Amino acid sequence: MSTDLKRWRMQWDKATLSLEAVHRRELQAMTDDDVRRAVADLFSVPLPAGLPPRLTSGLVEQQRLFAKLRRPA
């Protein structure tokens, strides 16, 4: 690995640690109202147009797919 690539990687490793620390502090500083607003924002995202109506929760289909993954190939 070249020296420049190693320096670049080390710089990103340091940046990642710093960004994770900022993220952790921001999450810890959130109030209950902040969390409620964030959740409301997530649930207010419009769905793409033209989706068929959902008749089930999808849980049965999900479990069927998981069962396929458990079976030996």
TIMI-2910 file (N, C-alpha, C, CB; in pm, 1 decimal, decimal comma, always signed):
<rs>
+----------+----------+----------+----------+----------+----------+----------+----------+----------+----------+----------+----------+------+
!      n_x !      n_y !      n_z !     ca_x !     ca_y !     ca_z !      c_x !      c_y !      c_z !     cb_x !     cb_y !     cb_z ! resn !
+----------+----------+----------+----------+----------+----------+----------+----------+----------+----------+----------+----------+------+
!    +85,1 !   -117,4 !     +0,0 !     +0,0 !     +0,0 !     +0,0 !    +89,8 !   +123,8 !     +0,0 !    -96,9 !     -0,2 !   +122,8 !  Met !
!    +56,6 !   +220,1 !    -82,8 !   +139,2 !   +340,1 !    -92,7 !   +126,8 !   +425,1 !    +33,3 !    +99,8 !   +422,3 !   -216,0 !  Ser !
!   +226,9 !   +509,5 !    +52,8 !   +228,7 !   +597,6 !   +169,4 !   +110,0 !   +692,9 !   +167,7 !   +359,6 !   +676,7 !   +174,6 !  Thr !
!    +79,1 !   +747,0 !    +49,9 !    -34,8 !   +839,0 !    +39,4 !   -164,8 !   +769,1 !    +75,9 !    -44,6 !   +896,8 !   -102,2 !  Asp !
!   -179,0 !   +647,2 !    +30,4 !   -300,5 !   +571,2 !    +60,6 !   -309,8 !   +540,9 !   +210,1 !   -303,6 !   +440,1 !    -20,5 !  Leu !
!   -198,7 !   +509,5 !   +272,6 !   -197,4 !   +484,3 !   +417,1 !   -236,0 !   +609,9 !   +493,9 !    -58,9 !   +435,2 !   +462,3 !  Lys !
!   -179,8 !   +724,7 !   +451,7 !   -213,9 !   +851,2 !   +519,3 !   -361,5 !   +883,5 !   +502,4 !   -128,4 !   +967,1 !   +464,4 !  Arg !
!   -412,3 !   +860,9 !   +380,4 !   -553,2 !   +886,6 !   +352,8 !   -640,0 !   +798,5 !   +442,1 !   -585,4 !   +861,6 !   +203,6 !  Trp !
!   -603,8 !   +670,6 !   +453,5 !   -680,7 !   +576,9 !   +536,2 !   -677,1 !   +618,8 !   +683,2 !   -625,8 !   +433,4 !   +520,6 !  Arg !
!   -558,9 !   +656,7 !   +733,0 !   -547,2 !   +699,5 !   +872,9 !   -631,1 !   +824,5 !   +898,3 !   -399,7 !   +726,4 !   +909,3 !  Met !
!   -632,1 !   +915,3 !   +800,2 !   -711,0 !  +1037,1 !   +815,4 !   -859,9 !  +1003,8 !   +824,1 !   -684,4 !  +1133,4 !   +698,2 !  Gln !
!   -907,5 !   +913,5 !   +739,9 !  -1048,4 !   +875,0 !   +744,3 !  -1082,0 !   +799,3 !   +871,7 !  -1083,6 !   +790,2 !   +623,3 !  Trp !
!   -989,2 !   +718,6 !   +922,2 !  -1012,1 !   +649,3 !  +1049,3 !  -1031,4 !   +750,0 !  +1161,9 !   -894,7 !   +554,8 !  +1081,8 !  Asp !
!   -947,7 !   +854,0 !  +1165,1 !   -960,3 !   +958,7 !  +1267,8 !  -1091,0 !  +1034,9 !  +1250,7 !   -840,7 !  +1056,5 !  +1261,2 !  Lys !
!  -1124,0 !  +1066,9 !  +1125,8 !  -1247,8 !  +1140,2 !  +1100,1 !  -1368,4 !  +1058,3 !  +1142,8 !  -1258,9 !  +1177,1 !   +951,7 !  Ala !
!  -1364,6 !   +928,1 !  +1117,4 !  -1474,8 !   +840,3 !  +1156,4 !  -1495,6 !   +842,6 !  +1306,4 !  -1448,9 !   +697,6 !  +1109,5 !  Thr !
!  -1387,1 !   +833,3 !  +1381,0 !  -1398,1 !   +837,4 !  +1527,2 !  -1456,0 !   +970,2 !  +1574,0 !  -1261,1 !   +814,4 !  +1592,2 !  Leu !
!  -1410,2 !  +1079,5 !  +1514,6 !  -1460,9 !  +1211,3 !  +1553,1 !  -1609,3 !  +1225,1 !  +1520,3 !  -1381,3 !  +1321,7 !  +1482,8 !  Ser !
!  -1648,2 !  +1181,0 !  +1401,6 !  -1788,8 !  +1190,8 !  +1362,4 !  -1878,4 !  +1102,8 !  +1448,5 !  -1805,1 !  +1152,9 !  +1216,2 !  Leu !
!  -1829,5 !   +985,8 !  +1485,0 !  -1907,8 !   +898,6 !  +1574,0 !  -1926,7 !   +964,3 !  +1710,5 !  -1838,7 !   +761,0 !  +1590,3 !  Glu !
!  -1824,2 !  +1031,6 !  +1760,0 !  -1834,8 !  +1100,5 !  +1888,7 !  -1936,5 !  +1214,3 !  +1881,3 !  -1697,5 !  +1154,8 !  +1932,0 !  Ala !
!  -1933,5 !  +1289,1 !  +1771,7 !  -2030,6 !  +1397,8 !  +1754,4 !  -2171,6 !  +1340,1 !  +1748,9 !  -2000,2 !  +1479,7 !  +1625,7 !  Val !
!  -2188,3 !  +1233,5 !  +1673,1 !  -2319,3 !  +1169,8 !  +1660,0 !  -2369,9 !  +1122,3 !  +1795,6 !  -2312,4 !  +1051,9 !  +1561,8 !  His !
!  -2282,4 !  +1059,5 !  +1872,3 !  -2320,1 !  +1009,4 !  +2004,6 !  -2362,3 !  +1125,4 !  +2096,4 !  -2202,5 !   +930,6 !  +2067,8 !  Arg !
!  -2286,5 !  +1235,7 !  +2093,9 !  -2322,7 !  +1351,9 !  +2177,5 !  -2456,7 !  +1410,9 !  +2134,6 !  -2213,1 !  +1460,3 !  +2169,8 !  Arg !
!  -2479,0 !  +1418,7 !  +2002,9 !  -2606,2 !  +1473,5 !  +1954,4 !  -2723,6 !  +1385,6 !  +1996,4 !  -2603,6 !  +1487,9 !  +1801,6 !  Glu !
!  -2707,4 !  +1255,5 !  +1989,2 !  -2814,9 !  +1165,6 !  +2031,5 !  -2840,8 !  +1177,5 !  +2181,2 !  -2780,5 !  +1020,8 !  +1995,7 !  Leu !
!  -2734,2 !  +1187,4 !  +2259,9 !  -2750,1 !  +1199,4 !  +2405,2 !  -2815,7 !  +1330,6 !  +2443,9 !  -2615,3 !  +1187,3 !  +2474,4 !  Gln !
!  -2796,1 !  +1433,8 !  +2362,2 !  -2851,3 !  +1565,3 !  +2393,9 !  -2997,7 !  +1579,7 !  +2351,3 !  -2768,1 !  +1672,9 !  +2327,4 !  Ala !
!  -3049,6 !  +1482,4 !  +2276,8 !  -3187,8 !  +1492,6 !  +2229,0 !  -3287,1 !  +1484,0 !  +2344,6 !  -3217,1 !  +1382,3 !  +2126,4 !  Met !
!  -3385,3 !  +1569,9 !  +2337,7 !  -3493,9 !  +1564,7 !  +2435,4 !  -3602,7 !  +1470,9 !  +2382,1 !  -3551,7 !  +1708,2 !  +2463,7 !  Thr !
!  -3699,0 !  +1441,1 !  +2467,2 !  -3811,2 !  +1357,6 !  +2422,8 !  -3884,7 !  +1423,2 !  +2306,3 !  -3908,8 !  +1331,8 !  +2539,3 !  Asp !
!  -3900,3 !  +1556,0 !  +2312,1 !  -3966,9 !  +1625,8 !  +2202,6 !  -3886,5 !  +1616,2 !  +2073,4 !  -3989,5 !  +1772,0 !  +2239,1 !  Asp !
!  -3753,9 !  +1624,5 !  +2083,4 !  -3669,3 !  +1607,3 !  +1964,8 !  -3691,0 !  +1469,9 !  +1902,1 !  -3520,8 !  +1625,9 !  +2001,2 !  Asp !
!  -3697,1 !  +1367,4 !  +1986,6 !  -3716,8 !  +1231,1 !  +1937,0 !  -3853,6 !  +1218,4 !  +1872,0 !  -3702,0 !  +1128,4 !  +2051,2 !  Val !
!  -3956,5 !  +1273,9 !  +1935,0 !  -4091,1 !  +1266,9 !  +1876,7 !  -4094,7 !  +1333,3 !  +1739,0 !  -4193,7 !  +1333,9 !  +1970,3 !  Arg !
!  -4029,0 !  +1450,0 !  +1726,8 !  -4025,4 !  +1518,3 !  +1597,4 !  -3951,5 !  +1435,1 !  +1493,4 !  -3959,1 !  +1655,6 !  +1611,2 !  Arg !
!  -3840,2 !  +1372,9 !  +1532,6 !  -3763,2 !  +1289,9 !  +1439,1 !  -3846,4 !  +1171,4 !  +1391,5 !  -3632,9 !  +1240,1 !  +1505,2 !  Ala !
!  -3917,1 !  +1108,0 !  +1483,3 !  -4001,0 !   +993,6 !  +1446,3 !  -4115,1 !  +1039,2 !  +1355,8 !  -4057,1 !   +923,7 !  +1572,5 !  Val !
!  -4176,4 !  +1152,0 !  +1388,6 !  -4284,7 !  +1204,3 !  +1304,6 !  -4232,9 !  +1234,8 !  +1164,5 !  -4346,5 !  +1331,4 !  +1367,7 !  Ala !
!  -4111,8 !  +1289,6 !  +1155,4 !  -4052,4 !  +1316,9 !  +1023,8 !  -4033,3 !  +1188,3 !   +944,4 !  -3917,8 !  +1389,2 !  +1039,6 !  Asp !
!  -3985,9 !  +1083,9 !  +1011,8 !  -3963,9 !   +956,3 !   +943,0 !  -4093,8 !   +899,3 !   +889,0 !  -3898,5 !   +855,7 !  +1036,9 !  Leu !
!  -4200,8 !   +909,5 !   +968,9 !  -4328,3 !   +851,4 !   +928,2 !  -4406,3 !   +939,8 !   +832,5 !  -4412,0 !   +823,2 !  +1048,9 !  Phe !
!  -4361,0 !  +1062,2 !   +810,5 !  -4434,7 !  +1151,3 !   +721,2 !  -4376,4 !  +1152,5 !   +580,2 !  -4435,5 !  +1292,0 !   +777,4 !  Ser !
!  -4277,1 !  +1068,6 !   +554,5 !  -4218,7 !  +1061,5 !   +420,1 !  -4321,8 !   +999,3 !   +327,2 !  -4084,9 !   +978,7 !   +419,6 !  Val !
!  -4352,2 !  +1065,4 !   +217,6 !  -4453,7 !  +1009,4 !   +127,8 !  -4402,7 !   +882,7 !    +58,5 !  -4495,2 !  +1113,8 !    +22,7 !  Pro !
!  -4493,7 !   +790,9 !    +35,5 !  -4460,2 !   +668,1 !    -36,5 !  -4461,2 !   +697,1 !   -186,4 !  -4560,0 !   +553,0 !     -1,4 !  Leu !
!  -4384,9 !   +621,8 !   -261,6 !  -4386,0 !   +640,6 !   -407,3 !  -4526,4 !   +619,2 !   -464,2 !  -4286,4 !   +544,1 !   -474,9 !  Pro !
!  -4559,3 !   +694,8 !   -565,4 !  -4691,1 !   +684,4 !   -628,0 !  -4704,7 !   +550,8 !   -699,5 !  -4714,3 !   +800,7 !   -726,6 !  Ala !
!  -4824,7 !   +498,5 !   -703,6 !  -4852,4 !   +379,0 !   -780,8 !  -4827,4 !   +248,1 !   -709,3 !  -4773,0 !   +381,7 !   -901,9 !  Gly !
!  -4796,0 !   +251,9 !   -580,0 !  -4776,9 !   +126,6 !   -507,0 !  -4912,9 !    +60,4 !   -484,5 !  -4704,2 !   +151,5 !   -371,1 !  Leu !
!  -4919,8 !    -70,3 !   -498,9 !  -5047,4 !   -136,4 !   -471,3 !  -5075,9 !   -133,7 !   -321,6 !  -5046,3 !   -282,0 !   -523,6 !  Pro !
!  -5203,8 !   -136,1 !   -284,1 !  -5235,3 !   -134,8 !   -141,6 !  -5184,0 !   -261,4 !    -73,9 !  -5386,7 !   -120,6 !   -120,2 !  Pro !
!  -5140,2 !   -246,5 !    +49,6 !  -5089,9 !   -361,9 !   +125,5 !  -5206,5 !   -430,1 !   +194,2 !  -4982,3 !   -319,0 !   +229,7 !  Arg !
!  -5217,7 !   -559,2 !   +173,7 !  -5325,3 !   -635,3 !   +234,5 !  -5277,5 !   -712,4 !   +356,9 !  -5385,4 !   -730,5 !   +133,2 !  Leu !
!  -5144,8 !   -724,3 !   +373,8 !  -5088,4 !   -793,4 !   +489,2 !  -4971,7 !   -710,1 !   +541,3 !  -5042,4 !   -939,1 !   +452,3 !  Thr !
!  -4920,1 !   -752,9 !   +655,6 !  -4805,6 !   -683,1 !   +713,5 !  -4674,8 !   -724,5 !   +648,1 !  -4798,5 !   -708,8 !   +862,7 !  Ser !
!  -4676,3 !   -837,5 !   +576,8 !  -4554,6 !   -889,0 !   +516,3 !  -4480,4 !   -987,1 !   +605,2 !  -4464,3 !   -776,0 !   +481,2 !  Gly !
!  -4529,3 !  -1008,6 !   +726,4 !  -4460,3 !  -1095,8 !   +821,4 !  -4454,3 !  -1240,2 !   +771,3 !  -4529,8 !  -1090,7 !   +957,4 !  Leu !
!  -4564,6 !  -1289,7 !   +713,3 !  -4565,9 !  -1427,8 !   +664,4 !  -4462,6 !  -1444,6 !   +552,8 !  -4707,5 !  -1467,0 !   +613,8 !  Val !
!  -4458,6 !  -1348,8 !   +460,4 !  -4361,6 !  -1355,4 !   +351,5 !  -4218,7 !  -1348,9 !   +404,2 !  -4385,8 !  -1242,1 !   +251,9 !  Glu !
!  -4196,3 !  -1263,9 !   +503,1 !  -4063,3 !  -1251,7 !   +562,1 !  -4020,3 !  -1383,4 !   +626,7 !  -4060,9 !  -1138,3 !   +665,8 !  Gln !
!  -4109,8 !  -1445,2 !   +700,7 !  -4077,1 !  -1571,6 !   +765,7 !  -4049,8 !  -1681,1 !   +663,4 !  -4190,0 !  -1613,8 !   +858,6 !  Gln !
!  -4122,8 !  -1681,0 !   +550,7 !  -4098,9 !  -1778,6 !   +445,2 !  -3958,4 !  -1761,3 !   +387,5 !  -4204,7 !  -1765,2 !   +334,1 !  Arg !
!  -3916,9 !  -1635,9 !   +365,5 !  -3783,0 !  -1611,4 !   +314,9 !  -3675,3 !  -1652,2 !   +415,4 !  -3767,4 !  -1465,3 !   +279,1 !  Leu !
!  -3698,4 !  -1624,9 !   +543,1 !  -3603,2 !  -1666,4 !   +644,8 !  -3591,1 !  -1818,3 !   +650,6 !  -3644,4 !  -1611,7 !   +780,9 !  Phe !
!  -3704,1 !  -1887,3 !   +635,4 !  -3700,3 !  -2034,7 !   +637,6 !  -3618,1 !  -2087,5 !   +520,6 !  -3843,7 !  -2093,5 !   +632,8 !  Ala !
!  -3627,4 !  -2023,1 !   +404,9 !  -3546,3 !  -2064,4 !   +289,8 !  -3396,7 !  -2050,6 !   +321,6 !  -3582,8 !  -1980,1 !   +164,8 !  Lys !
!  -3361,3 !  -1944,9 !   +391,7 !  -3221,1 !  -1921,9 !   +425,1 !  -3168,6 !  -2026,8 !   +523,6 !  -3203,6 !  -1782,0 !   +483,6 !  Leu !
!  -3257,1 !  -2078,4 !   +609,8 !  -3215,5 !  -2179,4 !   +708,3 !  -3191,2 !  -2314,4 !   +645,5 !  -3319,5 !  -2192,9 !   +816,6 !  Arg !
!  -3261,8 !  -2345,6 !   +537,5 !  -3250,2 !  -2477,5 !   +475,6 !  -3112,2 !  -2494,8 !   +412,9 !  -3360,2 !  -2497,4 !   +369,4 !  Arg !
!  -3054,1 !  -2615,0 !   +428,8 !  -2925,4 !  -2637,9 !   +362,5 !  -2941,5 !  -2636,0 !   +210,6 !  -2864,5 !  -2771,9 !   +407,6 !  Pro !
!  -2843,4 !  -2582,0 !   +144,5 !  -2851,1 !  -2569,4 !     -2,5 !  -2828,1 !  -2701,3 !    -72,8 !  -2749,8 !  -2468,2 !    -52,2 !  Ala !
+----------+----------+----------+----------+----------+----------+----------+----------+----------+----------+----------+----------+------+
</rs>
